[in-house]
Amino acid sequence: MNKSGFSLLETTVAVAILIIAVVGPLTLASTSIKSFSQAKNGLLAASLAQEGIELVRNYRSSNVLGGRGWLFGMDLDPSHVLGEPARDGSAPKSI
């Protein structure tokens, strides 16, 4: 008895192989995009931290060379965080 066509088992195996062939690269692409985003955010955070350090060093150097205390001009009031109103009622800082 010679049948032409595919059995259910052959069809199931073929579909499983096709699914694996499609899902693998999609998972890899998704993981790559997530890793890229995390790396970009880490680089941005490092750049902003470096900029903040440079700003404080510049204030310190300018103050020392100008004969003032090294903290002169630095706002040490913790209420002056971005977006929060100051205690004196002035408008909140913005970027």
Contact map, one row per residue, 1 for C-alpha under 8 A:
11100000000000000000000000000000000000000000000000000000000000000000000000000000000000000000000
11110000000000000000000000000000000000000000000000000000000000000000000000000000000000000000000
11111000000000000000000000000000000000000000000000000000000000000000000000000000000000000000000
01111100000000000000000000000000000000000000000000000000000000000000000000000000000000000000000
00111110000000000000000000000000000000000000000000000000000000000000000000000000000000000000000
00011111011000000000000000000000000000000000000000000000000000000000000000000000000000000000000
00001111111000000000000000000000000000000000000000000000000000000000000000000000000000000000000
00000111111100000000000000000000000000000000000000000000000000000000000000000000000000000000000
00000011111110000000000000000000000000000000000000000000000000000000000000000000000000000000000
00000111111111000000000000000000000000000000000000000000000000000000000000000000000000000000000
00000111111111100000000000000000000000000000000000000000000000000000000000000000000000000000000
00000001111111110000000000000000000000000000000000000000000000000000000000000000000000000000000
00000000111111111000000000000000000000000000000000000000000000000000000000000000000000000000000
00000000011111111100000000000000000000000000000000000000000000000000000000000000000000000000000
00000000001111111110000000000000000000000000000000000000000000000000000000000000000000000000000
00000000000111111111000000000000000000000000000000000000000000000000000000000000000000000000000
00000000000011111111100000000000000000000000000000000000000000000000000000000000000000000000000
00000000000001111111110000000000000000000000000000000000000000000000000000000000000000000000000
00000000000000111111111000000000000000000000000000000000000000000000000000000000000000000000000
00000000000000011111111100000000000000000000000000000000000000000000000000000000000000000000000
00000000000000001111111110000000000000000000000000000000000000000000000000000000000000000000000
00000000000000000111111111000000000000000000000000000000000000000000000000000000000000000000000
00000000000000000011111111100000000000000000000000000000000000000000000000000000000000000000000
00000000000000000001111111110000000000000000000000000000000000000000000000000000000000000000000
00000000000000000000111111111000000000000000000000000000000000000000000000000000000000000000000
00000000000000000000011111111100000000000000000000000000000000000000000000000000000000000000000
00000000000000000000001111111110000000000000000000000000000000000000000000000000000000000000000
00000000000000000000000111111111000000000000000000000000000000000000000000000000000000000000000
00000000000000000000000011111111100000000000000000000000000000000000000000000000000000000000000
00000000000000000000000001111111110000000000000000000000000000000000000000000000000000000000000
00000000000000000000000000111111111000000000000000000000000000000000000000000000000000000000000
00000000000000000000000000011111111100000000000000000000000000000000000000000000000000000000000
00000000000000000000000000001111111110000000000000000000000000000000000000000000000000000000000
00000000000000000000000000000111111111000000000000000000000000000000000000000000000000000000000
00000000000000000000000000000011111111100000000000000000000000000000000000000000000000000000000
00000000000000000000000000000001111111110000000000000000000000000000000000000000000000000000000
00000000000000000000000000000000111111111000000000000000000000000000000000000000000000000000000
00000000000000000000000000000000011111111100000000000000000000000000000000000000000000000000000
00000000000000000000000000000000001111111110000000000000000000000000000000000000000000000000000
00000000000000000000000000000000000111111111000000000000000000000000000000000000000000000000000
00000000000000000000000000000000000011111111100000000000000000000000000000000000000000000000000
00000000000000000000000000000000000001111111110000000000000000000000000000000000000000000000000
00000000000000000000000000000000000000111111111000000000000000000000000000000000000000000000000
00000000000000000000000000000000000000011111111100000000000000000000000000000000000000000000000
00000000000000000000000000000000000000001111111110000000000000000000000000000000000000000000000
00000000000000000000000000000000000000000111111111000000000000000000000000000000000000000000000
00000000000000000000000000000000000000000011111111100000000000000000000000000000000000000000000
00000000000000000000000000000000000000000001111111110000000000000000000000000000000000000000000
00000000000000000000000000000000000000000000111111111000000000000000000000000000000000000000000
00000000000000000000000000000000000000000000011111111100000000000000000000000000000000000000000
00000000000000000000000000000000000000000000001111111110000000000000000000000000000000000000000
00000000000000000000000000000000000000000000000111111111000000000000000000000000000000000000000
00000000000000000000000000000000000000000000000011111111100000000000000000000000000000000000000
00000000000000000000000000000000000000000000000001111111110000000000000000000000000000000000000
00000000000000000000000000000000000000000000000000111111111000000000000000000000000000000000000
00000000000000000000000000000000000000000000000000011111111100000000000000000000000000000000000
00000000000000000000000000000000000000000000000000001111111110000000000000000000000000000000000
00000000000000000000000000000000000000000000000000000111111111000000000000000000000000000000000
00000000000000000000000000000000000000000000000000000011111111100000011111000000000000000000000
00000000000000000000000000000000000000000000000000000001111111110000011000000000000000000000000
00000000000000000000000000000000000000000000000000000000111111111000010000000000000000000000000
00000000000000000000000000000000000000000000000000000000011111111100000000000000000000000000000
00000000000000000000000000000000000000000000000000000000001111111111111100000000000000000000000
00000000000000000000000000000000000000000000000000000000000111111111110000000000000000000000000
00000000000000000000000000000000000000000000000000000000000011111111000000000000000000000000000
00000000000000000000000000000000000000000000000000000000000001111111000000000000000000000000000
00000000000000000000000000000000000000000000000000000000000000111111100000000000000000000000000
00000000000000000000000000000000000000000000000000000000000000111111110100000000000000000000000
00000000000000000000000000000000000000000000000000000000000000110011111100000000000000000000000
00000000000000000000000000000000000000000000000000000000001110110001111100000000000000000000000
00000000000000000000000000000000000000000000000000000000001100100000111111000000000000000000000
00000000000000000000000000000000000000000000000000000000001000100001111111000000000000000000000
00000000000000000000000000000000000000000000000000000000001000000000001111100000000000000000000
00000000000000000000000000000000000000000000000000000000001000000000001111110000000000000000000
00000000000000000000000000000000000000000000000000000000000000000000000011111001000000000000000
00000000000000000000000000000000000000000000000000000000000000000000000001111100000000000000000
00000000000000000000000000000000000000000000000000000000000000000000000000111111000000000000000
00000000000000000000000000000000000000000000000000000000000000000000000000011111100000000000000
00000000000000000000000000000000000000000000000000000000000000000000000000001111100111100000000
00000000000000000000000000000000000000000000000000000000000000000000000000101111110111000001100
00000000000000000000000000000000000000000000000000000000000000000000000000000111111100000000100
00000000000000000000000000000000000000000000000000000000000000000000000000000001111100000001111
00000000000000000000000000000000000000000000000000000000000000000000000000000000111110000001110
00000000000000000000000000000000000000000000000000000000000000000000000000000011111111000001100
00000000000000000000000000000000000000000000000000000000000000000000000000000011001111101111100
00000000000000000000000000000000000000000000000000000000000000000000000000000011000111111111000
00000000000000000000000000000000000000000000000000000000000000000000000000000010000011111100000
00000000000000000000000000000000000000000000000000000000000000000000000000000000000001111100000
00000000000000000000000000000000000000000000000000000000000000000000000000000000000011111110000
00000000000000000000000000000000000000000000000000000000000000000000000000000000000011111111000
00000000000000000000000000000000000000000000000000000000000000000000000000000000000011001111100
00000000000000000000000000000000000000000000000000000000000000000000000000000001011111000111110
00000000000000000000000000000000000000000000000000000000000000000000000000000001111110000011111
00000000000000000000000000000000000000000000000000000000000000000000000000000000011000000001111
00000000000000000000000000000000000000000000000000000000000000000000000000000000010000000000111
